[in-house]
Amino acid sequence: MKRTLCIVLAMSITLWGKALTGQTVGIYGGVNNASIRGTEGGGLIEYGSVVGMHLSILSEIPLQGRPYVFETGLRWSVKGFHAQAFGLTIDVWLHYLEVPILLKRYWDFSDHVRGYLSVGPYVGMGSKGYFIYSGTFLGLFELGGDGTIDWDDALKRYDVGMSCSAGLQIRRYHFAVSYDLGMINVDKSSDEIYHNVWRFSLGYALPMEELIEGRRK
């Protein structure tokens, strides 16, 4: 897993450092709707979603003579899930740092408006996590509290998956809906947990030439 992360990081740095004058750099942020899928709990636990946030610094590297670009960078994303069992509810939030490598295709609708689709893998590493629980256990005991996630005991720190996005660019502003499909089991027990995240994003992007020129002034 660590080797996969190193390979994806190396590819991202290589792409980001290539042909800087043709790149566009953007900052994107928004809301996550995060949940899990798998066999956790053997059917005794009801699962739902939690709301998180994400923030990305991404760069687009154009492919010469084609309507496609590569998109890569660094993304902070809060994943997690909601669960109910035996009269208790628990909300879990997991913070990840992710590196996506996406292939993106644009379609021009007018001089200032265009749509796009993107798809590709991501590799993530968990940085921290926490949970909140409350309820009446088996209808007998009132319980409540919070705590932090122990990555060494509970969950695997690394995540790998596929991202896909559909968006609209109006001048330099981007509006996008994305879905992240976790593809490895992140549970260290005999159960299976895979991340599912819907992301709703607003972004602003500038060509690299304008950023460089602005620093010189």
Stockholm file with secondary structure:
# STOCKHOLM 1.0

chainA/1-217         MKRTLCIVLAMSITLWGKALTGQTVGIYGGVNNASIRGTEGGGLIEYGSVVGMHLSILSEIPLQGRPYVFETGLRWSVKGFHAQAFGLTIDVWLHYLEVPILLKRYWDFSDHVRGYLSVGPYVGMGSKGYFIYSGTFLGLFELGGDGTIDWDDALKRYDVGMSCSAGLQIRRYHFAVSYDLGMINVDKSSDEIYHNVWRFSLGYALPMEELIEGRRK
#=GR chainA/1-217 SS CHHHHHHHHHHHHHHHTSCGGGCEEEEEEEEEEEEEEECGGGGSSEEECEEEEEEEEEEEEECTTSSEEEEEEEEEEEEEEEEEETTEEEEEEEEEEEEEEEEEEEEESSSSEEEEEEEEEEEEEEEEEEEEEEEEETTTEEEEEEEECCTTTTBCSEEEEEEEEEEEEETTEEEEEEEEEECSCCBSSSSCEEEEEEEEEEEEEEEHHHHHHHHHC
#=GC SS_cons         CHHHHHHHHHHHHHHHTSCGGGCEEEEEEEEEEEEEEECGGGGSSEEECEEEEEEEEEEEEECTTSSEEEEEEEEEEEEEEEEEETTEEEEEEEEEEEEEEEEEEEEESSSSEEEEEEEEEEEEEEEEEEEEEEEEETTTEEEEEEEECCTTTTBCSEEEEEEEEEEEEETTEEEEEEEEEECSCCBSSSSCEEEEEEEEEEEEEEEHHHHHHHHHC
//
